[in-house]
Amino acid sequence: MDLVRQSAVAIIDKLKTGAVTPLDLIEALETRIAEVDPVVNALPTQCFDRARANASRLMELPVDQRGILAGLPVPIKDLTEVEGVRTTYGSPIFRDYVPERSDILVQNLEGQGGIVYAKSNTPEFGAGANTFNEVFGATRNPRNTGRSAAGSSGGAAVSLATGMAWVAHGSDLGGSLRNPASFCGIVGLRPSPGRVAKDPGSRVDDILSVEGPMARTVEDLALLLDAMCGEHPSDPVSLPRTSVSFLEAARKPARLRKVAFSADLGITPVDPEVAEICRRAAWRFTELGVAVEEAHPDLSEAQHAFQTLRAVNFAAAHGQKLQDYPDLLKPEMIWNIEKGLKLSVAEIVQAETERRRIIARTLAFFEDYDLLMTPATIVPPYPVDQRYVSECAGVTFDNYIDWLTIAYAISLTTAPALSLPCGFTREGLPVGLQIVARPRGEAHLLGAAAQLESLLALDTGAPIDP
């Protein structure tokens, strides 16, 4: 079988037995990318010479000293710096930027035997859930190249769906892992804040933005999470490794008594077809003897809280860029930065108070329910030349962010959330089910998601040709 069509877990087994080498994998990826990427534009920056050099160095070590990934290649999202590799942030401002050091995340992955071979495309500074920018252009959905791959981890999701990656790095503020996973029919996990160490950035205590794994199956995703996780002294919110690996957790059925489903969390419109596909998938848990009920925590303050706290982040991270390069930022970036700069202390305090209440209500909800399930995103993949979703089910949105409410409301809770492929629309477009567990409950979440993945049997582990 073609190497690119095998699972990451299977490839790791081959690496550890010597059946394949990291150099074999790099060659297979280079061939596949040449065939596929001109159509979808997912991996615009490639660094195969660097990858081969690192692979050769890794192969000098005994197999048992090559880390969890043992030489498995991994693409890194173009918002994260890799030493010696062009990193644009999807912005003309950084068109030619080549960092001198790698982000903590990359250091940790390479320390676990990950081989970086490409940067995946992203919208400018990750703003907007449609992957296009002025440096590389748009990334296209492989199921229908006229449709969006979502974002901001769109390049990562497409690389997985098409067999240009076995696993991929992504990041998530308001759905940036979960939305592209849903649109492209792969699995994406937003972990609890601190689960994956990263460079702190402009706000050292930021818990809205997290780094996370993406893959074609739950097991492969758990494998990458094992390689990503762990604390680092430079990241003050990072968490220590757990005693049991996440791959082991994914292979062990979760103990479930009662789970909840909500089509809209009481706060957003949803496309009726998407809602129904997700509802049917959620009710499959009854086949395991698990009670499924319609319920959700009170997240009514989510839109105000998230919009405010996101704007604070944008002002802190990009306020100086607005002064220095106003003509090089896209309109959505300018709007978000200006919104943040205009906020009063009272408005920020109110948003933090709302977030505290949301977290408390969510924790109380998980005293009664083992999981919460919703659509991962409220619409199927939309036209790639449409900047964002402006309307759904007869409701018009005020801005470019609020069509993501079903995802970003969960970001506020600090709970881990996973997008699992759960079906297809009448047009054959993928739909993802968002599965949420209590904060820091990744092991429980992965075990439950793997059970549902097995029940659904959609065979999304096989890459597709666009």
C-alpha positions as MATLAB code, in Angstrom:
seq = 'MDLVRQSAVAIIDKLKTGAVTPLDLIEALETRIAEVDPVVNALPTQCFDRARANASRLMELPVDQRGILAGLPVPIKDLTEVEGVRTTYGSPIFRDYVPERSDILVQNLEGQGGIVYAKSNTPEFGAGANTFNEVFGATRNPRNTGRSAAGSSGGAAVSLATGMAWVAHGSDLGGSLRNPASFCGIVGLRPSPGRVAKDPGSRVDDILSVEGPMARTVEDLALLLDAMCGEHPSDPVSLPRTSVSFLEAARKPARLRKVAFSADLGITPVDPEVAEICRRAAWRFTELGVAVEEAHPDLSEAQHAFQTLRAVNFAAAHGQKLQDYPDLLKPEMIWNIEKGLKLSVAEIVQAETERRRIIARTLAFFEDYDLLMTPATIVPPYPVDQRYVSECAGVTFDNYIDWLTIAYAISLTTAPALSLPCGFTREGLPVGLQIVARPRGEAHLLGAAAQLESLLALDTGAPIDP';
ca = [
       0.000    0.000    0.000;
       1.086    3.564   -0.690;
       2.819    4.982    2.384;
       0.728    8.159    2.294;
      -2.473    6.102    2.571;
      -1.445    4.418    5.800;
      -2.237    5.683    9.278;
       0.295    7.562   11.373;
       0.161    4.795   13.986;
       1.011    2.190   11.318;
       3.850    4.338    9.987;
       5.325    4.706   13.485;
       5.329    0.912   13.822;
       7.213    0.656   10.528;
       9.717    3.289   11.645;
      10.381    1.433   14.884;
      10.912   -1.909   13.152;
      13.053   -0.416   10.396;
      10.586   -1.335    7.659;
      10.757    2.297    6.505;
      13.071    5.202    7.276;
      12.263    8.893    7.787;
      13.939    9.529    4.433;
      11.497    7.127    2.732;
       8.600    9.104    4.215;
      10.002   12.433    3.094;
      10.375   11.101   -0.438;
       6.794    9.812   -0.442;
       5.495   13.189    0.738;
       7.525   15.127   -1.813;
       5.987   13.025   -4.589;
       2.448   13.372   -3.231;
       2.754   17.141   -2.736;
       3.965   17.600   -6.325;
       0.869   15.713   -7.518;
      -1.769   17.330   -5.302;
      -0.759   20.682   -3.873;
      -0.921   22.677   -7.142;
      -4.676   21.994   -7.045;
      -5.377   22.837   -3.380;
      -2.508   25.147   -2.250;
      -2.216   23.778    1.285;
       1.569   23.664    1.809;
       3.033   26.702    0.025;
       6.379   26.643    1.869;
       8.393   23.420    1.817;
      11.765   22.700    3.430;
      12.773   19.238    2.275;
      16.523   19.874    2.495;
      16.149   20.809    6.165;
      13.893   17.796    6.687;
      16.410   15.388    5.151;
      19.246   16.818    7.226;
      17.238   16.409   10.439;
      16.125   12.922    9.416;
      19.698   11.861    8.795;
      20.757   13.123   12.217;
      17.846   11.337   13.872;
      18.721    8.066   12.139;
      22.131    8.106   13.838;
      20.345    7.459   17.158;
      19.133    4.039   18.329;
      15.448    3.535   17.485;
      14.411    3.657   21.137;
      15.952    7.127   21.465;
      14.139    8.737   18.525;
      11.117    9.960   20.492;
       7.397    9.348   20.220;
       7.253   10.275   16.528;
      10.459    8.398   15.646;
      11.021   10.389   12.447;
       7.422   11.021   11.347;
       7.162   14.185    9.205;
       4.885   16.998   10.488;
       3.820   20.242    8.759;
       3.729   23.381   10.926;
       1.090   26.086   10.564;
       2.466   29.315    9.088;
       1.657   31.249   12.270;
       4.372   29.341   14.162;
       8.069   30.022   13.728;
      10.486   27.356   12.518;
      14.192   28.132   12.623;
      15.571   28.840    9.161;
      12.219   28.397    7.388;
      10.210   31.234    5.841;
       7.325   32.103    8.169;
       4.900   34.668    6.753;
       1.926   34.644    9.156;
      -0.065   34.902    5.917;
       0.851   38.596    5.797;
       2.711   40.770    3.283;
       4.414   42.358    6.304;
       6.292   39.083    6.887;
       6.522   37.980    3.263;
      10.277   37.379    3.476;
      10.712   36.710    7.209;
      12.989   33.820    8.212;
      13.159   33.294   12.004;
      16.397   32.467   13.811;
      14.762   30.194   16.415;
      11.825   27.833   16.561;
       8.743   28.204   18.719;
       8.642   26.045   21.868;
       6.021   23.862   20.163;
       8.380   23.086   17.269;
      11.302   22.471   19.606;
       9.227   19.948   21.542;
       7.971   18.191   18.407;
      11.446   17.909   16.967;
      12.655   16.676   20.353;
      10.115   13.861   20.033;
      11.373   12.854   16.593;
       9.073   14.989   14.454;
      10.529   16.086   11.101;
       9.316   19.483    9.862;
       9.037   19.503    6.061;
       6.482   22.238    5.242;
       4.481   25.226    6.498;
       0.707   25.022    6.072;
      -1.299   27.939    4.704;
      -3.322   30.218    6.976;
      -5.279   33.484    6.686;
      -3.457   36.670    7.672;
      -2.462   36.311   11.348;
      -5.111   33.583   11.607;
      -7.945   36.109   11.334;
     -11.069   34.743    9.679;
     -12.160   31.170    9.148;
     -11.349   31.064    5.427;
      -7.759   30.279    4.452;
      -6.635   32.918    1.977;
      -3.991   35.636    2.103;
      -2.123   38.135   -0.060;
       1.111   36.118    0.018;
       0.032   32.672   -1.182;
      -3.637   32.972   -2.170;
      -6.477   30.639   -1.197;
      -6.421   27.053    0.018;
      -9.170   24.975   -1.584;
     -11.366   22.244   -0.166;
     -10.362   18.893   -1.702;
     -13.965   17.620   -1.662;
     -14.925   20.506   -3.941;
     -12.166   22.911   -4.964;
     -14.702   25.690   -5.430;
     -15.386   25.610   -1.676;
     -13.537   26.907    1.375;
     -11.328   24.728    3.561;
     -12.275   27.025    6.490;
      -9.524   28.286    8.759;
      -7.345   29.298   10.158;
      -5.719   25.832   10.091;
      -7.060   25.273    6.582;
      -3.770   24.283    4.998;
      -3.170   21.711    7.731;
      -6.623   20.147    7.297;
      -6.296   19.939    3.506;
      -2.816   18.418    3.719;
      -4.269   15.631    5.868;
      -7.378   15.057    3.777;
      -5.274   14.665    0.617;
      -2.478   12.491    2.024;
       0.184   15.214    2.072;
       0.581   14.647    5.827;
      -0.023   11.847    8.344;
      -0.524   14.293   11.207;
      -0.470   18.094   11.307;
      -0.078   20.978   13.724;
      -2.853   23.529   14.078;
      -3.979   26.241   16.467;
      -7.360   27.370   17.727;
      -8.702   30.624   19.144;
     -12.326   30.630   18.045;
     -12.544   27.387   16.097;
      -9.416   27.498   13.928;
      -8.755   23.773   14.379;
     -12.329   22.592   14.562;
     -13.816   24.442   11.575;
     -11.280   23.218    8.985;
     -11.486   19.712   10.442;
     -15.253   19.819    9.898;
     -15.005   21.253    6.371;
     -12.329   18.775    5.258;
     -13.549   15.588    6.927;
     -10.644   15.061    9.319;
     -10.208   15.154   13.115;
      -9.038   18.249   15.002;
      -8.614   18.740   18.744;
      -8.597   21.996   20.669;
      -6.922   20.886   23.936;
      -7.332   22.503   27.338;
      -5.209   25.659   27.752;
      -1.662   24.736   28.721;
      -1.856   21.141   27.487;
       0.528   22.048   24.638;
       3.347   24.455   25.508;
       3.993   27.338   23.105;
       5.730   30.701   22.938;
       3.507   32.965   25.085;
       3.349   35.804   22.552;
       2.045   39.252   23.445;
      -0.023   38.060   26.457;
       1.774   35.580   28.697;
      -1.443   34.523   30.455;
      -3.542   34.048   27.309;
      -5.763   30.964   27.597;
      -8.024   31.645   24.616;
      -5.516   30.602   21.950;
      -4.132   27.057   22.061;
      -2.025   24.772   19.865;
      -3.303   21.324   18.994;
      -3.143   18.190   16.849;
      -4.950   17.316   13.621;
      -5.123   13.912   11.927;
      -7.345   11.636    9.870;
      -8.301    9.381   12.793;
      -8.701    9.751   16.546;
      -5.814    7.369   17.246;
      -3.448    9.314   14.989;
      -4.533   12.550   16.642;
      -3.879   11.101   20.108;
      -0.413   10.028   18.981;
       0.453   13.586   17.949;
      -0.982   15.010   21.171;
       1.381   12.728   23.112;
       4.295   14.244   21.190;
       3.042   17.818   21.632;
       2.115   17.874   25.306;
       4.201   18.705   28.356;
       5.158   21.753   30.388;
       7.899   24.261   29.573;
       9.296   26.970   31.894;
       8.865   29.639   29.210;
       5.129   28.993   29.029;
       3.674   29.850   32.449;
       0.326   28.140   31.828;
       1.752   24.882   30.439;
       0.740   21.594   32.098;
       2.854   18.530   32.936;
       2.467   15.288   31.014;
      -0.237   12.911   32.179;
       0.655    9.497   33.608;
      -1.229    7.634   30.859;
      -0.553    8.360   27.208;
      -3.345    9.850   25.139;
      -2.940    7.077   22.571;
      -3.656    4.530   25.306;
      -6.681    6.602   26.337;
      -8.004    6.632   22.757;
      -7.789    2.842   22.679;
      -9.742    2.409   25.907;
     -13.544    2.834   25.786;
     -14.703    5.786   27.869;
     -17.105    5.188   30.701;
     -20.213    7.077   29.656;
     -23.525    7.305   31.478;
     -25.309   10.312   29.997;
     -24.301   12.732   27.226;
     -25.882   15.906   25.866;
     -26.522   17.250   22.389;
     -27.397   20.798   21.389;
     -27.812   21.927   17.804;
     -27.279   25.592   18.604;
     -26.216   26.040   22.273;
     -29.157   28.423   22.466;
     -27.057   31.215   20.921;
     -26.645   30.737   17.157;
     -28.514   29.808   13.971;
     -27.525   26.496   12.325;
     -28.092   25.140    8.850;
     -30.921   22.577    9.262;
     -29.157   19.855    7.269;
     -25.970   20.234    9.339;
     -27.988   20.125   12.570;
     -29.773   16.936   11.548;
     -26.581   15.125   10.469;
     -24.980   15.967   13.808;
     -28.059   14.992   15.801;
     -28.196   11.562   14.163;
     -24.506   11.017   14.896;
     -24.859   12.033   18.550;
     -27.741    9.624   19.070;
     -25.544    6.735   17.939;
     -24.226    6.701   21.518;
     -27.510    5.062   22.516;
     -26.227    1.912   20.777;
     -23.632    1.711   23.558;
     -26.289    1.963   26.244;
     -25.593    5.654   26.860;
     -28.442    8.085   27.505;
     -28.520   11.046   25.099;
     -30.453   14.204   25.987;
     -30.953   17.645   24.472;
     -29.183   20.033   26.855;
     -26.438   22.654   27.094;
     -24.940   24.952   29.720;
     -25.932   28.606   29.841;
     -23.559   30.301   27.372;
     -25.708   33.366   26.757;
     -22.838   35.755   27.575;
     -20.436   34.108   25.138;
     -20.666   36.508   22.212;
     -19.947   39.640   24.229;
     -17.228   37.992   26.301;
     -15.420   36.440   23.347;
     -15.629   39.455   21.067;
     -14.183   41.630   23.833;
     -11.381   39.283   24.879;
     -10.461   38.502   21.273;
     -10.246   42.225   20.557;
      -7.912   42.671   23.547;
      -5.663   39.967   22.076;
      -5.661   41.620   18.656;
      -4.842   45.040   20.083;
      -1.965   43.599   22.134;
      -0.545   41.495   19.311;
      -1.135   43.746   16.321;
      -1.727   47.318   17.503;
       1.763   48.417   16.490;
       1.348   46.825   13.054;
      -1.738   48.956   12.472;
       0.380   52.049   13.119;
       3.314   50.896   11.008;
       1.622   49.047    8.128;
      -2.017   50.182    7.837;
      -2.070   49.579    4.080;
      -0.868   45.990    4.393;
      -3.543   44.669    6.764;
      -6.842   43.246    5.528;
     -10.063   45.028    6.589;
     -11.081   42.360    9.096;
      -7.736   42.715   10.897;
      -8.085   46.496   11.074;
     -11.630   46.224   12.444;
     -10.573   43.781   15.160;
      -7.507   45.792   16.220;
      -9.433   49.066   16.369;
     -12.182   47.395   18.380;
      -9.605   46.303   20.932;
      -7.913   49.690   21.148;
     -11.242   51.391   21.893;
     -12.166   49.120   24.815;
     -12.423   50.576   28.305;
     -11.131   48.856   31.441;
     -14.748   48.438   32.550;
     -15.634   46.576   29.341;
     -12.664   44.226   29.736;
     -13.521   43.561   33.379;
     -17.098   42.774   32.382;
     -15.902   40.268   29.765;
     -13.597   38.572   32.276;
     -16.490   38.334   34.732;
     -18.676   36.794   32.031;
     -15.953   34.276   31.196;
     -15.636   33.305   34.868;
     -19.388   32.670   35.049;
     -19.323   30.652   31.811;
     -16.549   28.410   33.166;
     -18.411   27.877   36.440;
     -21.661   26.974   34.673;
     -19.818   24.613   32.334;
     -18.163   22.776   35.218;
     -21.579   22.406   36.879;
     -23.005   21.057   33.595;
     -20.361   18.333   33.484;
     -21.441   17.160   36.927;
     -24.572   15.835   35.163;
     -23.283   15.002   31.676;
     -20.173   13.161   30.501;
     -20.019   14.941   27.135;
     -21.573   17.858   25.275;
     -22.040   17.553   21.507;
     -22.881   20.199   18.902;
     -22.169   20.841   15.244;
     -18.502   21.809   14.896;
     -19.543   24.563   12.511;
     -22.974   25.811   11.535;
     -22.781   25.515    7.738;
     -21.307   23.160    5.133;
     -18.253   24.400    3.176;
     -19.136   27.661    1.424;
     -17.660   29.212   -1.776;
     -13.922   29.808   -1.463;
     -14.166   33.350   -2.851;
     -16.631   34.349   -0.095;
     -14.567   35.980    2.667;
     -16.756   34.660    5.489;
     -20.290   33.510    6.256;
     -22.557   36.544    6.524;
     -25.908   34.745    6.914;
     -27.278   31.419    8.132;
     -30.859   30.144    8.380;
     -32.233   33.632    7.751;
     -30.036   35.342   10.367;
     -27.556   38.014    9.228;
     -24.347   38.367   11.236;
     -23.000   41.720   12.417;
     -19.339   40.899   11.797;
     -16.936   38.330   10.347;
     -16.622   36.358   13.595;
     -20.128   35.609   14.841;
     -20.814   32.748   12.443;
     -18.233   30.923   14.603;
     -20.164   31.322   17.856;
     -20.783   27.586   18.284;
     -17.019   27.024   18.389;
     -15.774   30.104   20.223;
     -18.355   29.739   22.991;
     -16.599   26.480   23.865;
     -13.189   28.193   23.729;
     -14.307   30.378   26.632;
     -15.096   27.357   28.820;
     -11.467   26.025   28.809;
     -12.903   22.592   27.962;
     -11.195   20.405   25.332;
     -13.217   20.080   22.125;
     -12.806   17.740   19.190;
     -14.283   17.876   15.696;
     -15.089   14.371   14.438;
     -16.311   13.600   10.904;
     -19.927   12.514   11.313;
     -21.519   12.517    7.874;
     -21.962   14.237    4.533;
     -24.497   16.652    3.080;
     -26.598   15.835    0.046;
     -23.833   17.538   -2.009;
     -21.242   15.167   -0.532;
     -19.599   17.799    1.682;
     -18.224   16.781    5.107;
     -19.845   17.697    8.409;
     -18.063   17.576   11.773;
     -19.535   16.864   15.202;
     -18.026   18.916   18.021;
     -17.502   16.730   21.105;
     -16.650   18.514   24.358;
     -15.473   17.061   27.681;
     -14.866   18.652   31.082;
     -11.775   20.898   31.321;
      -8.546   18.868   31.205;
     -10.551   15.812   30.200;
      -8.686   15.027   26.960;
      -8.217   11.335   27.814;
     -11.947   10.841   28.412;
     -12.763   12.826   25.259;
     -10.443   10.768   23.046;
     -11.809    7.467   24.329;
     -15.390    8.580   23.640;
     -14.564   10.022   20.209;
     -12.841    6.803   19.169;
     -15.946    4.823   20.156;
     -18.224    7.044   18.071;
     -15.757    7.025   15.180;
     -15.978    3.226   15.162;
     -19.791    3.303   15.231;
     -20.026    5.801   12.380;
     -17.528    3.843   10.221;
     -17.142    6.647    7.667;
     -13.639    5.549    6.572;
     -12.311    9.108    6.667;
      -8.870    7.686    7.442;
      -8.274    7.226    3.724;
      -6.880   10.318    1.933;
      -8.693   11.585   -1.134;
      -7.674   12.997   -4.494;
      -9.039   16.537   -4.970;
];
